[in-house]
């Protein structure tokens, strides 16, 4: 499931496609945050979930953020509700790379496809340009150029 961010004023993700998620509330664990955000944004209840990685986002335009990246399944598919942040859509995995995505998102989507083990990824942006990618402590930007994604 993906969301095209179209509804929030001043949204840095405006018109980009992103996964479901959000920020922690006080005293939440990553799992509690995941379950709450999925329920709030989609109305869905997760049947299973797996923590796949941690992403560090660094930028010259916003504070550093950390993302816990999960894959999950739902009990049953159903029509998706209206969302106040954007348009929700079930997107076939083969079509994800044709969507307007952040360059770093392309990297972690590829890692979700190709790696079973947990990973740590650092992504550094200058404006909207991805200028550094570090996978498990090793520079990897050249391994994930546009031609490879």
ChimeraX commands (.cxc) that place a marker at each C-alpha (Angstrom):
marker #1 position 0.00,0.00,0.00 radius 0.5
marker #1 position 1.24,3.45,-0.87 radius 0.5
marker #1 position 0.03,6.98,-0.29 radius 0.5
marker #1 position 0.33,9.84,-2.73 radius 0.5
marker #1 position 0.80,12.88,-0.50 radius 0.5
marker #1 position -1.53,15.56,-1.82 radius 0.5
marker #1 position -3.50,17.09,1.03 radius 0.5
marker #1 position -1.20,18.71,3.60 radius 0.5
marker #1 position -0.12,22.31,3.12 radius 0.5
marker #1 position 3.66,22.80,3.06 radius 0.5
marker #1 position 4.25,19.03,2.89 radius 0.5
marker #1 position 7.86,18.19,1.96 radius 0.5
marker #1 position 6.47,14.97,0.44 radius 0.5
marker #1 position 3.92,16.82,-1.71 radius 0.5
marker #1 position 2.99,14.75,-4.80 radius 0.5
marker #1 position 5.44,11.99,-3.90 radius 0.5
marker #1 position 4.38,8.43,-3.11 radius 0.5
marker #1 position 5.34,7.20,0.36 radius 0.5
marker #1 position 4.51,4.31,2.63 radius 0.5
marker #1 position 2.13,4.54,5.56 radius 0.5
marker #1 position 3.63,5.92,8.74 radius 0.5
marker #1 position 4.06,8.82,11.06 radius 0.5
marker #1 position 5.68,10.14,14.18 radius 0.5
marker #1 position 5.85,8.58,17.61 radius 0.5
marker #1 position 3.48,9.71,20.33 radius 0.5
marker #1 position 4.71,9.95,23.93 radius 0.5
marker #1 position 5.94,6.65,25.36 radius 0.5
marker #1 position 5.18,4.60,22.21 radius 0.5
marker #1 position 7.35,1.73,21.05 radius 0.5
marker #1 position 8.01,1.41,17.30 radius 0.5
marker #1 position 5.44,-1.42,17.11 radius 0.5
marker #1 position 2.77,0.60,18.92 radius 0.5
marker #1 position 3.42,3.53,16.59 radius 0.5
marker #1 position 3.15,1.27,13.52 radius 0.5
marker #1 position -0.13,-0.29,14.62 radius 0.5
marker #1 position -1.66,3.09,15.54 radius 0.5
marker #1 position -0.54,4.88,12.36 radius 0.5
marker #1 position -1.77,2.09,10.07 radius 0.5
marker #1 position -5.13,2.06,11.83 radius 0.5
marker #1 position -5.45,5.88,11.78 radius 0.5
marker #1 position -4.45,6.31,8.13 radius 0.5
marker #1 position -6.05,3.22,6.58 radius 0.5
marker #1 position -8.50,1.69,9.05 radius 0.5
marker #1 position -6.67,-1.63,8.59 radius 0.5
marker #1 position -5.54,-4.02,11.31 radius 0.5
marker #1 position -2.22,-5.75,10.76 radius 0.5
marker #1 position -2.16,-9.56,10.81 radius 0.5
marker #1 position 1.63,-9.74,10.96 radius 0.5
marker #1 position 4.59,-7.40,10.86 radius 0.5
marker #1 position 8.35,-7.66,10.58 radius 0.5
marker #1 position 10.94,-5.00,11.36 radius 0.5
marker #1 position 13.21,-4.92,8.32 radius 0.5
marker #1 position 15.45,-1.92,8.87 radius 0.5
marker #1 position 16.20,1.43,10.43 radius 0.5
marker #1 position 16.64,4.44,8.17 radius 0.5
marker #1 position 18.43,7.64,9.23 radius 0.5
marker #1 position 17.37,10.68,7.18 radius 0.5
marker #1 position 19.74,13.67,7.27 radius 0.5
marker #1 position 19.06,16.93,5.45 radius 0.5
marker #1 position 20.19,20.51,5.20 radius 0.5
marker #1 position 16.48,21.53,5.24 radius 0.5
marker #1 position 14.96,19.58,8.13 radius 0.5
marker #1 position 16.09,17.92,11.39 radius 0.5
marker #1 position 17.49,14.39,11.34 radius 0.5
marker #1 position 14.76,11.74,11.48 radius 0.5
marker #1 position 14.81,8.01,12.12 radius 0.5
marker #1 position 12.40,5.57,10.52 radius 0.5
marker #1 position 11.66,2.02,11.60 radius 0.5
marker #1 position 10.87,0.18,8.36 radius 0.5
marker #1 position 8.39,-2.70,8.54 radius 0.5
marker #1 position 6.75,-5.03,6.09 radius 0.5
marker #1 position 3.31,-6.27,7.11 radius 0.5
marker #1 position 0.23,-8.17,6.07 radius 0.5
marker #1 position -3.42,-7.45,6.77 radius 0.5
marker #1 position -6.19,-9.88,7.72 radius 0.5
marker #1 position -8.29,-9.05,4.70 radius 0.5
marker #1 position -8.22,-6.51,1.91 radius 0.5
marker #1 position -11.03,-4.04,1.77 radius 0.5
marker #1 position -11.85,-0.69,0.26 radius 0.5
marker #1 position -9.54,1.97,1.60 radius 0.5
marker #1 position -10.98,4.98,3.42 radius 0.5
marker #1 position -10.40,8.65,2.73 radius 0.5
marker #1 position -7.15,9.79,4.29 radius 0.5
marker #1 position -6.47,13.37,5.38 radius 0.5
marker #1 position -2.84,13.18,4.19 radius 0.5
marker #1 position -3.27,11.87,0.65 radius 0.5
marker #1 position -4.65,9.19,-1.63 radius 0.5
marker #1 position -4.24,5.57,-0.53 radius 0.5
marker #1 position -3.75,2.89,-3.15 radius 0.5
marker #1 position -2.73,-0.76,-3.37 radius 0.5
marker #1 position 0.23,-0.58,-5.77 radius 0.5
marker #1 position 1.70,-3.65,-7.45 radius 0.5
marker #1 position 5.35,-4.03,-6.40 radius 0.5
marker #1 position 6.42,-4.09,-10.05 radius 0.5
marker #1 position 4.99,-0.58,-10.54 radius 0.5
marker #1 position 6.48,1.11,-7.47 radius 0.5
marker #1 position 9.64,2.33,-9.26 radius 0.5
marker #1 position 7.59,4.16,-11.89 radius 0.5
marker #1 position 6.04,6.40,-9.21 radius 0.5
marker #1 position 7.47,9.77,-8.11 radius 0.5
marker #1 position 9.56,8.65,-5.11 radius 0.5
marker #1 position 12.42,10.07,-3.09 radius 0.5
marker #1 position 15.72,8.65,-4.39 radius 0.5
marker #1 position 16.46,7.10,-1.00 radius 0.5
marker #1 position 13.07,5.38,-0.94 radius 0.5
marker #1 position 14.07,3.62,-4.17 radius 0.5
marker #1 position 17.09,2.24,-2.31 radius 0.5
marker #1 position 15.19,0.85,0.65 radius 0.5
marker #1 position 12.45,-0.58,-1.59 radius 0.5
marker #1 position 15.18,-2.45,-3.49 radius 0.5
marker #1 position 16.67,-3.65,-0.20 radius 0.5
marker #1 position 13.26,-4.94,0.89 radius 0.5
marker #1 position 13.19,-6.99,-2.33 radius 0.5
marker #1 position 16.73,-8.32,-2.22 radius 0.5
marker #1 position 17.69,-8.72,1.45 radius 0.5
marker #1 position 16.11,-10.94,4.06 radius 0.5
marker #1 position 18.30,-9.69,6.89 radius 0.5
marker #1 position 17.82,-6.51,8.89 radius 0.5
marker #1 position 19.63,-3.42,7.57 radius 0.5
marker #1 position 20.63,0.06,8.65 radius 0.5
marker #1 position 20.59,2.75,5.97 radius 0.5
marker #1 position 21.68,6.38,6.27 radius 0.5
marker #1 position 20.40,8.78,3.61 radius 0.5
marker #1 position 21.73,12.34,3.39 radius 0.5
marker #1 position 19.92,14.93,1.27 radius 0.5
marker #1 position 20.92,18.36,0.04 radius 0.5
marker #1 position 17.55,19.85,-0.78 radius 0.5
marker #1 position 15.79,17.05,-2.66 radius 0.5
marker #1 position 19.07,15.58,-3.99 radius 0.5
marker #1 position 20.35,12.40,-2.39 radius 0.5
marker #1 position 24.07,13.02,-1.83 radius 0.5
marker #1 position 25.03,10.12,0.45 radius 0.5
marker #1 position 23.78,6.61,1.14 radius 0.5
marker #1 position 25.44,4.37,3.72 radius 0.5
marker #1 position 24.28,0.76,4.11 radius 0.5
marker #1 position 25.34,-1.03,7.29 radius 0.5
marker #1 position 28.24,1.41,7.69 radius 0.5
marker #1 position 29.50,1.21,4.08 radius 0.5
marker #1 position 28.99,3.84,1.38 radius 0.5
marker #1 position 26.58,2.48,-1.23 radius 0.5
marker #1 position 25.24,5.38,-3.31 radius 0.5
marker #1 position 27.10,4.22,-6.43 radius 0.5
marker #1 position 25.49,0.75,-6.07 radius 0.5
marker #1 position 22.01,2.26,-6.28 radius 0.5
marker #1 position 22.28,4.69,-9.18 radius 0.5
marker #1 position 19.14,5.43,-11.20 radius 0.5
marker #1 position 20.21,2.93,-13.87 radius 0.5
marker #1 position 20.29,0.15,-11.24 radius 0.5
marker #1 position 16.85,1.00,-9.89 radius 0.5
marker link #1:1,2 radius 0.2
marker link #1:2,3 radius 0.2
marker link #1:3,4 radius 0.2
marker link #1:4,5 radius 0.2
marker link #1:5,6 radius 0.2
marker link #1:6,7 radius 0.2
marker link #1:7,8 radius 0.2
marker link #1:8,9 radius 0.2
marker link #1:9,10 radius 0.2
marker link #1:10,11 radius 0.2
marker link #1:11,12 radius 0.2
marker link #1:12,13 radius 0.2
marker link #1:13,14 radius 0.2
marker link #1:14,15 radius 0.2
marker link #1:15,16 radius 0.2
marker link #1:16,17 radius 0.2
marker link #1:17,18 radius 0.2
marker link #1:18,19 radius 0.2
marker link #1:19,20 radius 0.2
marker link #1:20,21 radius 0.2
marker link #1:21,22 radius 0.2
marker link #1:22,23 radius 0.2
marker link #1:23,24 radius 0.2
marker link #1:24,25 radius 0.2
marker link #1:25,26 radius 0.2
marker link #1:26,27 radius 0.2
marker link #1:27,28 radius 0.2
marker link #1:28,29 radius 0.2
marker link #1:29,30 radius 0.2
marker link #1:30,31 radius 0.2
marker link #1:31,32 radius 0.2
marker link #1:32,33 radius 0.2
marker link #1:33,34 radius 0.2
marker link #1:34,35 radius 0.2
marker link #1:35,36 radius 0.2
marker link #1:36,37 radius 0.2
marker link #1:37,38 radius 0.2
marker link #1:38,39 radius 0.2
marker link #1:39,40 radius 0.2
marker link #1:40,41 radius 0.2
marker link #1:41,42 radius 0.2
marker link #1:42,43 radius 0.2
marker link #1:43,44 radius 0.2
marker link #1:44,45 radius 0.2
marker link #1:45,46 radius 0.2
marker link #1:46,47 radius 0.2
marker link #1:47,48 radius 0.2
marker link #1:48,49 radius 0.2
marker link #1:49,50 radius 0.2
marker link #1:50,51 radius 0.2
marker link #1:51,52 radius 0.2
marker link #1:52,53 radius 0.2
marker link #1:53,54 radius 0.2
marker link #1:54,55 radius 0.2
marker link #1:55,56 radius 0.2
marker link #1:56,57 radius 0.2
marker link #1:57,58 radius 0.2
marker link #1:58,59 radius 0.2
marker link #1:59,60 radius 0.2
marker link #1:60,61 radius 0.2
marker link #1:61,62 radius 0.2
marker link #1:62,63 radius 0.2
marker link #1:63,64 radius 0.2
marker link #1:64,65 radius 0.2
marker link #1:65,66 radius 0.2
marker link #1:66,67 radius 0.2
marker link #1:67,68 radius 0.2
marker link #1:68,69 radius 0.2
marker link #1:69,70 radius 0.2
marker link #1:70,71 radius 0.2
marker link #1:71,72 radius 0.2
marker link #1:72,73 radius 0.2
marker link #1:73,74 radius 0.2
marker link #1:74,75 radius 0.2
marker link #1:75,76 radius 0.2
marker link #1:76,77 radius 0.2
marker link #1:77,78 radius 0.2
marker link #1:78,79 radius 0.2
marker link #1:79,80 radius 0.2
marker link #1:80,81 radius 0.2
marker link #1:81,82 radius 0.2
marker link #1:82,83 radius 0.2
marker link #1:83,84 radius 0.2
marker link #1:84,85 radius 0.2
marker link #1:85,86 radius 0.2
marker link #1:86,87 radius 0.2
marker link #1:87,88 radius 0.2
marker link #1:88,89 radius 0.2
marker link #1:89,90 radius 0.2
marker link #1:90,91 radius 0.2
marker link #1:91,92 radius 0.2
marker link #1:92,93 radius 0.2
marker link #1:93,94 radius 0.2
marker link #1:94,95 radius 0.2
marker link #1:95,96 radius 0.2
marker link #1:96,97 radius 0.2
marker link #1:97,98 radius 0.2
marker link #1:98,99 radius 0.2
marker link #1:99,100 radius 0.2
marker link #1:100,101 radius 0.2
marker link #1:101,102 radius 0.2
marker link #1:102,103 radius 0.2
marker link #1:103,104 radius 0.2
marker link #1:104,105 radius 0.2
marker link #1:105,106 radius 0.2
marker link #1:106,107 radius 0.2
marker link #1:107,108 radius 0.2
marker link #1:108,109 radius 0.2
marker link #1:109,110 radius 0.2
marker link #1:110,111 radius 0.2
marker link #1:111,112 radius 0.2
marker link #1:112,113 radius 0.2
marker link #1:113,114 radius 0.2
marker link #1:114,115 radius 0.2
marker link #1:115,116 radius 0.2
marker link #1:116,117 radius 0.2
marker link #1:117,118 radius 0.2
marker link #1:118,119 radius 0.2
marker link #1:119,120 radius 0.2
marker link #1:120,121 radius 0.2
marker link #1:121,122 radius 0.2
marker link #1:122,123 radius 0.2
marker link #1:123,124 radius 0.2
marker link #1:124,125 radius 0.2
marker link #1:125,126 radius 0.2
marker link #1:126,127 radius 0.2
marker link #1:127,128 radius 0.2
marker link #1:128,129 radius 0.2
marker link #1:129,130 radius 0.2
marker link #1:130,131 radius 0.2
marker link #1:131,132 radius 0.2
marker link #1:132,133 radius 0.2
marker link #1:133,134 radius 0.2
marker link #1:134,135 radius 0.2
marker link #1:135,136 radius 0.2
marker link #1:136,137 radius 0.2
marker link #1:137,138 radius 0.2
marker link #1:138,139 radius 0.2
marker link #1:139,140 radius 0.2
marker link #1:140,141 radius 0.2
marker link #1:141,142 radius 0.2
marker link #1:142,143 radius 0.2
marker link #1:143,144 radius 0.2
marker link #1:144,145 radius 0.2
marker link #1:145,146 radius 0.2
marker link #1:146,147 radius 0.2
marker link #1:147,148 radius 0.2
marker link #1:148,149 radius 0.2
view
